[in-house]
Amino acid sequence: MKSTWAVSFLGGLFLGATAWGQSETHTNLQAVNASGVSIWAGAYPFTIRGVILNDPEEMLDSTWDPDAENESTMGAQWQLFLQTVAENDRGGTACWMGQNYNSLGGWIPEGNAYSESEWSNEMARVNYDTNSLRRFRKGDLVEVTAKKSLFYGGKVNINESHRVTTANNFAITLVQAGYGLPDPEVIRLSDLVNENDGNPGTHEDIFDQTRQTGGERYQGMRVRLESIRMATNDFASTGWGKTNWVDRLCTVTDGENRFFNLRMPLTDLGTVPVNWFSAVGVINQESGSGSDGRYGYELFVQETGPTLKLVQNSGKMLIYWSGTYTNYNLEYSTNLTITSGWQRVQTAPVKWISVEEDPAVTGPVRFYRLKQK
């Protein structure tokens, strides 16, 4: 059993072989064949670099479960995604670990479950940089040293190969705190799925083993899925606000007979959208198979919008919205009873886009809306 922190050391840029092994790219690690099954043939250990896309607590509950072994459940789980920052690379990779590997079946040798103290030590090891003791956060640039990985559900995961032995540890090292999240690639359902063929529950995922189109192209990456609304079929909005991973699925449509699943976060996204909206998050794949990775793409949602927010201070009003929605213009009208006459407010796109209104200058009370460019 493991009970101590693994010490990692950042030794240069890992441009070739190092004491920690060969540098690897996300492109190579996630390469697949015509069945969507991994064709990676690299060696361990290897190092891989990327920017963290999610705080682990957004995705999975890492609280140790005292009943996991008795009930044969996984119990606590932990996961984060990394996206490449290298120009000659593309994609992203998930790192995952769980409390009770024995729950996966008899093929796992007995004793592969963490006690409460052991799990606490593991969480400290993977959530904090060993050198600076800083807690990893999304937007941090890190390097992961992997001694094991497994293919399942359509992607290669860096993990412990379902064993609690120290020899299978992966180590995370901080390269640059607050490096910044990558701008989301803007996509539509037509980039991910074909029109439904009429069979209930089928989403017609676009699969391309060359990773030039479809879900494979965006797997493990931060995207903004545009022009969607909640569907009334499949999962509809039933997964909104749920806490269990298997229950957190919703289905959206583009109104053109395409459907796609959203996996909801543990964070509060507010009320279910009733109109068209966009969603920012990470393209994941959960085919549920170790031999077929041609389907099961979904968006792990971190943000929906765009949503205008207002703050009043000293007689002035600050109007702002998330800078991930740079392709929207802010418009205003002084009369909500007419549909025409909206005028554009000039503003420059930044990470948080804001406009300060001074009624003494702007005159009559204004009503604002966001309109896609």
C-alpha positions, 0 to 999 in steps of 0.5 A: 500500500502507498502512504507517502508522497511521490517526489517528482523533479522537473528536469528541463524541457523533456525534449528527449530521453530523461531520467523519467523516460521519453517525452510523449505527445498527446497525438501519439498517445491517443492514436487509434485504429479503424475500430477506435482502439489504441495503437500506441506502442510507446514505452514506460515511463514517459512524460507528457505536458499540458495545461490542466482543463478542469479542477478535479472536484468539478468532475468527480467526488474524491471523498473517501467512501467507508462503504466502498469495499463492503458494497463493491463500488469504486468509492472515491474517484479523481480525474483531470484532463490535460490539453497540449500546448505544443504546436506540433501536437494536438489533443488531450489526455485524462489522468484518473484514479479510484479508491477501490479497484477490486470493485472492477471484478475478480481479475483484479488481485485482492488488496487493491483498495485504499484505506482512508489514510492511504487515499488521503495521502494519494490525494495530497500527492496528485493535488499538490505540487511536491516542490512548491506545495501549491494546489494544482488548478485549471489553467496550470501548465504541468508535466505528468510522468506516467508509469502505467496507462490503460485504454478503455472507452475510446481513449488512453488514460494515464492511471495506476493500471488499477493497482495500489502499488507505489511502482504504478504511481504517476507524478504531476509536476508544476511547470507554470502556475496560471499559464492560462486555459486555451481558447476553446475551439468553436464547434457545432453538432455538425462537427461531431455527429451526423443526422440521426438515421431514425433509430431511437437513441443513436447519435451517429457519432462522426468517427475518423481514425486519422483524427482530422474530423469528428469526435477524435479531432477534439477529444480531450480538448476545450471547446465551445459547442454553439447553437444547441438547445435541450432535446426532448428525447434520449436523456433530455434535461434529466441529468441537469443538477445530478451528482452521480456520474451515471445520472449526469447526462443530458441530450442537446440538439441543433434542431436539424436532427442531430443529437449529442450528450452533455455530461454535467459537472458537480458545480452549479450551472443554474437553471436549465436553458429554455432557449438556444445556448452555447456550452464550454467544456471538454470533449470526452469519450465514454464508449464503455468498451475496450474493443470499440472506440468509434462512439460515445463522445460527449461534452463535459460541461463547465460553463453555459452561456453567454450570460450577461451580468450586471454590477452597480457601483457609485451610480454606474453599471458594469456589464460583463460576460465571459471572455470565452464568448468573443464572437458575440456583440453587446447591443442595447435598446431603450425600448423593449416593446419593439424588436428593431432598433438595437444598437451595438455597444463598441467594446474590445474582446478580452478574457472578461468583456465589460462595458461601464455605463454612466446614465449621466452620459448614456441618457435613457435607461438601456436594455441589453442583449448579446447577439452572435456575430 
